[in-house]
Amino acid sequence: MSRGFKDRLTYKATPIQVQVPASAANLGPGFDALALALELRDIYVAQILDEEGFDVDVTGEGADEVKKDGKHLVIKAMMAGFEFMGGKPRGIALRALNAIPHGRGLGSSAAAIVGGLSLARGLVLSGNNLMSDDDLIALATDMEGHPDNIAAAALGGATISWMEDRASVATGCASRFSVDPSVRALVFLPHTQLSTGKARRMLPETVPHKDAAINAGRAALLVHALSVRPELLFAATEDHLHQEYRREAMPRSVDLVRKLRGAGVAAMISGAGPSVLVLHSGTNAEHDDIVKSAGEHFTPMDLEVATTGATVANA
């Protein structure tokens, strides 16, 4: 702790656990705005230490790919949260059990950031008074760079997110809405990864006005389809802004989206890809037909829509 720094926080002595859902962003036309929380959760347990330093252990997805020190994304988010609330603990012990695949467009980094901020808030007495949900989403957006996955990870359900200027600072904001209980999610997980940064660099600076207009209408329709009219999901998930521009980085994924949509299935790239997301409310037989059509390059995962976002409890 630096000389002259006064820690204004009172920390809890017992460990705190947080479970954070995966998320699929964009959902076709809702680029950087719409997202859906999925019931596949990373679990993080953290405790404040009296001694300085970080004790980090990671198991599960991506365990060999992440830092196990102060540069671990959950730790970085925790420290950002403590700083926002006015404190800085001497040390932190973190245990992470990762279930969300990395680099597949399922919000693993958003889960880590939201998880870290939620842990920080949960480890401080009166933490909810010092960091509101709006504060958490704004802080997490600053770290992630865009609010879509952040919103779904924090709030659960389906979310609409946007950037708003507040005191000349771009701030991430979000609102949640419920999903019709008949809507089911089917994710086709490829064997390859794709970084969000690389996927974003493939997008053009400008798009035709016609394409932007189509996406605006489809995005509005998608909110209605998800909440009360699932039979409109196929029309509502049509995209003209980002998926085809990224085809070179994930040709099999885009080809699968084309194939499924050609059969009338509401298929789309999940986030920046390369996973493919299908939203449906069909029978088991229809579900099985969709799975068979994907071929050997994808692993199918049936995931429920997560009705809650990050949940915090005593460990």
Secondary structure, DSSP 8 states (H G I E B T S, - for coil): --TT------B-SS-EEEEEEEEEEETTTEEEEEEEEEEEEEEEEEEEESSSEEEEEEEETTTTTS-SSTTSHHHHHHHHHHHHHT---SEEEEEEEE-S-TTSSS-HHHHHHHHHHHHHHHTBTTHHHHS-HHHHHHHHHHHHSSSHHHHHHHH-SEEEEEEEEETTEEEEEEEEE---TT-EEEEEEESS---HHHHHHTS-S---HHHHHHHHHHHHHHHHHHHT-GGGHHHHT--SSSTGGGGGG-HHHHHHHHHHHHTT--EEE-TTSSSEEEEE---HHHHHHHHHHT-TTEEEEEE-B-SS--EEEE-
